[in-house]
Amino acid sequence: MGTTASARPRTLADVTDTRETSRSPEFRLAQGALGGLREDLFHDAFAYRPLHPMAVDGPVTRRLPGRIRASAVWTPHAVVAGCAFLVFLIGATVADGEAGPVSAVYAITPAVIVLLTLVRPVLAFWASLATTPLIGYMGSFGDGWPWSPNSFGAHLVVLTVVAARTRPRTAGWMWLLTGAYAIFVEFFLGIGHGTDAPQLLFFSALVLLVVTVRQVRREAEKTVTAQQTVTAQERSRRTLLEERTTIARELHDVVAHHMSVVAIQAEAAPYRVENPPPELEQAFVTIRENAVAALTELRRVLGVVRAEDYEAPDAPQPTLADLDGLVANVREAGLDVEKTVTGAVRELPQGVELSAYRIVQEALSNVLRHAPGAGAKVEVSYVLGGLGLRIVNGPARGLVKASPGAGHGITGMRERVTMLSGEMTAEPAEDGGYEVTAFIPVARQGAEQ
């Protein structure tokens, strides 16, 4: 008999999962809170976290002159340094000018701890708590215990700076730890004097509340800004999709209709003429094949324009290996084309191959439209640094009138070359024709690897 799933022996992972699910929500909440305390005030407490300069694009700093704005970025550092100097003056005043190492330590230590918030904020908080009884024993604290006047001010500054430089929940943890520390020092290290812990906890609660509210508001503003940005992007994307759909509909209604008519008429034309010559039949066959190919390409383009997440079809895109078919096609249309390939023929990236093919295709189409009767030359050069293209044609000949153009073909070729960081020129030739040259850089495989 086979062993069923219920008879499988329980593992340590099963026991752990059962314990996790059986614990109460209160226990999990407390566990999460203690994890937050450990992450905020114990993990990397000695980490080096320098205070960065302030941004100069704020509502106030952006209105300042250039020189003042460059210095205004250090305003937070100057404020902290000013508070440290004020704490030092309070300590020196309490010491009443007495000289000696004890008075120096008494006056300097809280000020140094305030400055420590600029580089190691969490360490400054712990140092402020740890040195409080020592500074209190050194000074003439009178009825104040455990915080002497300078330690009182220093701890308020430390709480404010650390809360401003960390997340909002850290402010709550620091206030609770300060209260617990004050109770511990009062009961176990007190020497019979009154305590100033209530005053410190009251003022620190007010300060931390202001800092926390400001942080929460700032985070809310960032969230709203991010949501507005996403909404604007979605609105722009929806508008673009609607415009693309409109363009696709117009293309389908106009171009597809006329190309379908051309294909049907070209197929039926030989049957309307009695004993048509073979040349005429071949011409109509070529017209129909080009019309069908154009419809196929149009359907693919419409799929790109219409679809929001269009996936390219499995059919391969044309490459330079298909140039012979393109040249044969335009020859059947009456264009005398001469193709030349120089250099060592090699496989190029797909984007380069497709762009090169489209450039040659567009250039030859321009010759058919704008220079009927002219001959053309296509030169493809495989060089060490990339691929060179040159398509040149002579002046128009014969009685066929050239069709005017809007220049979109040249613009499309330039865009393709620019996208691949290449260079292109398109200008009239000396003999009255036209010349298009392009160079597309291609990195060697060794350099890519």
Secondary structure, DSSP 8 states (H G I E B T S, - for coil): ----GGGS---HHHHHHHHHHHS-HHHHHHHHHHHHHIIIIITTTT---------S-STTGGGS-HHHHHHHTTHHHHHHHHHHHHHHHHHHHHHTT--SHHHHHHHHHHHHHHHHTTT-HHHHHHHHHHHHHHHHHHS--TT--S--HHHHHHHHHHHHHHHHHS-HHHHHHHHHHHHHHHHHHHHHS--SS---HHHHHHHHHHHHHHHHHHHHHHHHHHHHHHHHHHHHHHHHHHHHHHHHHHHHHHHIIIIIHHHHHHHHHHHHGGGGSSS--HHHHHHHHHHHHHHHHHHHHHHHHHHHHH-TT----SS----GGGHHHHHHHHHHTT--EEEEEEE------HHHHHHHHHHHHHHHHHHHHHSTT--EEEEEEEETTEEEEEEEE----SS-------SHHHHHHHHHHHHTT-EEEEEE-TTSSEEEEEEEE---HHHH-
